[in-house]
Every structure is written in structure tokens, then in C-alpha cells.
Amino acid sequence: MQTLLRLSRLVDRANESIGRLTGWLVLLMVVVGTWNVIGRYAGQAIGIKLSSNAFIETQWYLFSLVFLLGAAYTLKHNEHVRMDVLYSNWSPRRKALADVIGTLLFLIPFCAVALWFVRSPILSSWQIQETSPDPGGLPRYPIKTFVFVSFVLLILQGISEAIKKWAVFVGEIGAEANSHDANSEGTNTEEDGRND
């Protein structure tokens, strides 16, 4: 189990780093968006084109990257929307088991199916070097690749979460260690939720 927890921590660190980098893309997206607005109106006022389709599409691409690369980071921090009607009152062990089952039966299969379906359009986009139909637009194939990357990162983070939740369920780590990203290998605690 400790080997799996080490693997989980490796995935967690990778997605944490990607998530933090993605946070900076939000700032860049705001700067580009601000320039697009200022450039449009200032350019009209002085009679010079200060913005372009490339800048507008850059803003869209940055938004897409934030969404796509932030998904696994959001899963790692347990910030995805969930229905807590029953779940919130369950013991830590029961929550952990429900999370493992949900990850193995829903999250990972959904991501695998999505990877299967996006594979062909992404390869086609690369083969034809797809670009924007708008004048001065950007290439489309690199941003489409990040759809594939996003689902791969989600699968890896799902595996990491399943490992940590299983460790909580079997008492290898306490629920509080898992809620703090399970960065320590964890030891059995009195509050590991055995009282189902």
C-alpha cells in the first residue's frame, strides 16, 4: 500500500504543479482580454487596428487551458460539484468507499470513453494542421490536444484519489491525512472512521 501511496503523491505533486501554473494563465487571460477591449476602442478612436482575431482566440485558448488543465487539480482538492444529501452525514470510511466506487465505476470509465472519442478528431486536426477559419486566427490542433491531456490527467488523479480513499477505508491512513492531500505516508489513527 505504501508503494501505491507514493505513486499517489507523485501524481498529486504533478497535478498540483500544473494547477498552480494554470492559475497564472487566468491572470494572462485577463490581461489579454483587457487588451482586446482597450485595443478595440482605442484603435477605433485613433484609426489604427490594435487588436486582432489572434488576440481574441488567444483569450479563448487561455480560457480553454484553464478549464482543461484545472480539472484534475480541482479533483485533487475535492472541489468538483457533488450531491451531498447523504454523503455529508456518512462516516469517513463510508465516504472513502463511495469515492472509490464512484471513481472506478464512473470517473475513470467516462474519461476512457472520452479519450476514445476525442482521439480521432485530434489526430485528424494534426494531420491537416487545422487552423482557425477566421483571418489571422490561430492553429486549432495544439489546443485540441489539451482535451486529450485533460482526460489523461483526470484519469491519473482519479487513480490517485482511489488509492488515497482505499487507504482510508482499510485504515492505512486517517481521513484527516487524506483531506490534507495525503502528503505524509500516514499512520493509523483512532479517528479513521471505523465506526460505520
N, C-alpha and C positions, 0 to 999 in steps of 0.2 A: 504493500500500500504506500509505503514511503517513496518508492520509485515513481509511482503514479502521481503522488502529491508534488514531487519535484518537477515532473513534466507539467503539471497544472500550473505551478508557479512560473515556469518558463513561458507558457502561453500567456499567463496573466501579465507578466512583465512586458511581453511583446505588444499585447493589445493596449496596455496602459501607455506605453510609449507612443504608439500610433494614435491613441485617443488624445493625448496631450498635444501632439503635433497637429492633429485635426483641429483642436481648439484655436490654434494660431491661424488656421485657414478661415475661421469665422471673422477674425479681425481683417485679414486680407480681403475677404469678400465684402465687408462693409466699406473698406477703402475704395475698392473697385466700383462698388455700387454708388458711392458718394461721387466719385469722379464721373461716372456715367450721367448722373443727374446734373452736376455742375457743368460738365462739358457740353451737354446738350443745350442748356440755356445760355451759358456764357458764349458758346460757339455761335448760337443764333444771334446774340447781341452784337458780336464783333464781326460776324460774317465768315468765320473760319470753322471748319469741322474739327471739333476737339474729341469727339467720341466716335466709336465705330462698332460694327457688328462683332468684331473680335473682342472688344471690351465687354459688350453685353453678354456674349457667350462665355467669356471668362468668368463673369459673375455667376452664370448658371452652372458652369462646371465646378466652381468652388462650392456652391451650394450642394451639388450632387456629391462631391467628395466628402463634405461634412456629414451628409446623411449616410453615405455608403460606408465610410471608414469609421464613423461613430457608432454604428450598430453593435459591433462586438464589444466596444468599450462600454456602451450603455448596458449590455447584458452583464458584463463583468461587475458593474456597480448596481445590478438589480434594479434598474430604473425603467425597464420596459413596463408598459401598462399591463396590469393583471387584475383579474376579478378576485378581490379579497373577501368575498362574502363568508365563505367557510374557512379559507386558508388562514386568515389572520388569527383565528382562535385555536388553531392546531398547535400541538407541541412541536418543538424543533425537529424531532425525529420524523414525525409525520410530514412536516413541511419538506424536509430533505428528501424523503421517499417520493412525495408527489412531484418534486422538482426533477428528480432522476427519471421518473416515469415520463413526465412531460417532455423532457429533453430527448430521451431515447425514442419515444413514440411519435413526437410531433416536430420538435425543432430540427433535429438532425435529418429525419426523412424529408421534411419540407425543403431544407437547404439543398439536400442532394438532388431532389427533383428539379428545383430551380436551377442548379448548376447544369443539369442535363439539358434543360430547355434554353438556357442562355448561351450555351457553348456554341451552337451552330451560328446564330446571328452575329456573335462576336467574331468568330473565325471568318465569316463572310465579310464583315466590316473591315477586318485586317487585309483580307485578300484584295479587296477593291480600293483599299486606302480611303475609306469613306470620309467625306468632308461635309461640312455644313452646306446646305443649298443656298444660304444667304451670301451675298457678295462680301468678300473679306472675312468670311467665317472661319472657324477653327476645324481641325480634323476631329472626326467623331470617334474613330476607332480606339484612341487611348482612353477616353472617358468610359466607353462601353466596357473596356477590360476591367474597370473597377467594380462593375456589377459582379463579375466572377470573383474578384478578390474579396469583395464584401461577404459573399456567401461562404467562401473558404474560411475567412476569419471568424464568421459566426459559428461554423461547424467546430473549429478548433476551440473557441471559447465555450461552446456548448459542452464539448468533451471535458474541458477543464472544470466547468461548473458541475457536471455529473460526477466527476471524480471527487470534488470537494464535498458535494452533498452526500455521496455514498460514504465518504469518510465520517461525516457527521452521523449518518444513520447507523453505522456499525460501531460508533464510539471511538474512532481513531482520533478525531479532533472534536473539540467542543463547538457548539453552534456559534458562540461568540467569536471563536477563531476564524470560522468561515465568513462571518459577517464583516470581519476586518481583512478581507481578501486572502485569508489563509496563508499569509506570508511566512508565518512560522510553521514548523512542521506539526506543531500542536501536540498536546498530550491529552489523555483522558481527563475530563473534569467531572465534578459532581453534577454539574448542570448540563449534561449532554443530552438531556431530553429523553431519558429512558422511561419516564413515567407517561407512557402513551395513554 
